[in-house]
Amino acid sequence: MNASSPAPLAALIQMTSGIDPDTNLATIDRALAEAAARGAAMAFLPEMSLLLDRDRTRSGALMAREVDSAWPSALQAMAQRHDIWLHSGSMPLLADDGERRVNRSHVIAADGSIRARYDKIHMFDVALPSGENWRESASYVGGDALAIVETPLGLMGLSICYDLRFPELYRALADRGATVIAIPAAFTVSTGEAHWHVLMRARAIETQCHVVAAAQCGTHADGRQTYGHSVTIDPWGAILADAKGEEAMTGKDYVLALASVDAAASERARLAIPLERSRAMRNITP
């Protein structure tokens, strides 16, 4: 991108995904059409965009290995039809061994090709003060590999939801050259109110990257409630877009939040506060 070119637009698609993948796919198709019409270079879906269902027996009937699943190809066709890059957020698929599931992201180019995959590394196994108990590892196996991919917004590092709480992952992505980090999520309301914005801003500030985080929002068909507030944050920690919470979803099946992602912003932040130079100068013996 030359100096006179406008910064590319990121479109965050905030959803209230449910237990019917076909309904979720129809919502995604409409949202992508709007994002493309509004000039977005790349659209971002939330975690579990195609299926959000805490009933493991019911959702189990829909599980398949990626090679056998119709979901990735459906998103590939949409990206190609709307001529837009797409981050799938994530979807549940069977692991290659056919036993537990993986929580997998795909980055899809405007020509429909899959450019990157990422399996969520950190499992959401928590007992919250709200009384909620979640054991993601009961059904899912965590990934073991970082993923970085070139996109219209820049070199993008991939992560998913609960990964947000592990700064060493983001340091590793930045060390590998990432200038943009995707964090699709389905945050609970209680943890979202306490931690969402502060952690998102911290990841942006400490890595000096843009953070793009599309989120689930509202009351879902399986009974859970999610926080929303899909955000784009610049490398200085400024919130460029915030889709707000459940009130924004009233009468809607998605909300679109657009923000420009200026590739030069990371360089400016890194020149102003040269973290890598400071790290190289330190002499600390553990």
Buried (B, 14 or more C-beta within 10 A) or exposed (E): EEEEEEBBBBBBBBBBBBBBBEBBBEBBBEBBBBBBEEEBBBBBBBBBBBBBBEEEEEBEEBBEEBEEBEBBEBBBEBBBBBEBBBBBBBBBBBBEEEEBBBBBBBBBBBEBEBBBBBBBBBBBEBEEEEEBEBEBEEBBBBBEEBBBBEBBBBBBBBBBBBBBBBEEBBBBBBEEEBBBBBBBBBBBBBBBBBBBBEBBBBBBBBBBBBBBBBBBBBEBBBEBBBBBBBBBBBBBBEBBBBBBBBEBBEEBBBBBBBBBBBBEBBEBBBEEEEBEEEEEEEEEEE
